[in-house]
Amino acid sequence: MREALAGLTVRGRAFVAAGVTAIVCAMILGQPALTRVGVLVLALPLVTAVVIGRSRYRLALVRTVTPQLVAAGQPARVSLSLTNEGRTPSGVLLLEDHVPYVLGTRPRFVLEGIGHGWRRHVTYQVRSDVRGRFEIGPMSVRVSDAFGLIELNRAFRTTVPLTVTPRTVPLPNIPLGGAWTGSGDNRPRAFALGSAEDVTVREYRRGDDLRRVHWRSSARVGELMVRREEQPWQSRATLFIDNRVRSHRGQGIASSLEAAVSAAASIAVHLSHRGFTVRLVTATGEDPNSAWHFRDSDLNTGPLLEALAVVQAVHRPQLDTGWLAEGAHGGLTVAVFGGFEAMDIPILRRMQHQAGSAMAIALDVDAWVSPPAAPSGASTALAQQGWRAVPLRPRDRLDGVWQELGRSGAQVSRVGGTPVVPPQEAVR
């Protein structure tokens, strides 16, 4: 009852004030008819408060978000299923679901005629141009009577996460060196002992399928030889992004950090589609949720995109090198750099030395300030350390920059730099 009286609306308080005023005036003026009117006006909100205060509501809410992983700029649908499990019918329900500001305005619903066993299903859409991980909910419920005199506030505590991944663009195929084995562009030309042909065939055994007979090897060794069962090939790539505060310029979605994250996300999707198993490394070290040994499929880019969705700028003077201390894997390294200083050069040289092939996109971060400054020359500095590097400016298209990175690798191979080994055909 006390809670119901505390929930009097402006209209309810006006009724109480009008009823009390009418009763006082009737007593002063000696008008019994006015007294009856005052009692009626005063009793209406008080009786409503008693009824609402004695009511027992058992509302149940099930909230689902489809899909829970969306790209920036893409909508997601939120479905709400409300049921009334109590036996007392309620009046009007005013529902308001709490959503972060970047997902849009808070949806509000008005529901009436809620009795025992009542069920209602409502949906609404959310959309964000900003990447990140957001919580949708909790929902607040305001229970009101038919006259609008009393409002009681209730709230559900449950929330549902929604992850908004960075924007990605499709990238063209370019020569990628440094792959461990067959899924990438580079495969081993020779094995430790013998040629690839010798390793991939064996003697014929009873029960072997004759369609697997390798006639060239059989003629050479003088006995029937068959191809071995195909072995799984696996190419590994390290995707590095420099997310230090000192390495970037600009604010919000127009900052160079957002451009770097979007570029890294596009590269991650491209490499996965090319058959690479990709791990993500930031300025603070390797992200454990996106490491290649935690992934189930090369085409499953969800963990990588989820990790990139929550990448934030960190206040760190130097790059973490713990992931390099474990030893070089010799595979492909693709890095997205912002600005760097002379103290970072030894780390960049070490990263390039431990990679089988080192490719980099260097953001011209000074172009993200207004007025734009002179080009930083970060890509030239990286090239001097052995990286295949190209610059990225605010107005550049990422697919064009990626294609230019492929052309720079072809030029390196022509001038006698690190050779790009063509893929070796599997033995037929």
Secondary structure, 3 states (H helix, E strand, C coil): CHHHHHCECHHHHHHHHHHHHHHHHHHHHCCHHHHHHHHHHHHHHHHHHHHHHHCCCCEEEEEEEECCEEECCCEEEEEEEEEECCCCCECEEEEEECCCHHHCCCCEEEECCECCCCEEEEEEEEECCCCEEEEECCEEEEEECCCCCEEEEEECCCCEEEEEECCCCCCCCCCCCCCCCCCCCCCCCCCCCCCHHHHCEEECCCCCCHHHECHHHHHHHCCCEEECCCCCCCEEEEEEECCEHHHCCCCHHHCHHHHHHHHHHHHHHHHHHCCEEEEEEECCEECHHHCHHHCCCCCCCHHHHHHHHCCCCECCCCCCCHHHHCCCCCCEEEEEECCCCHHHHHHHHHHHHHCCEEEEEEECHHHHCCCCCCCCCHHHHHHHCCCEEEEECCCCCHHHHHHHHHHHHHHHHHCCCCCCCCCCCCCC
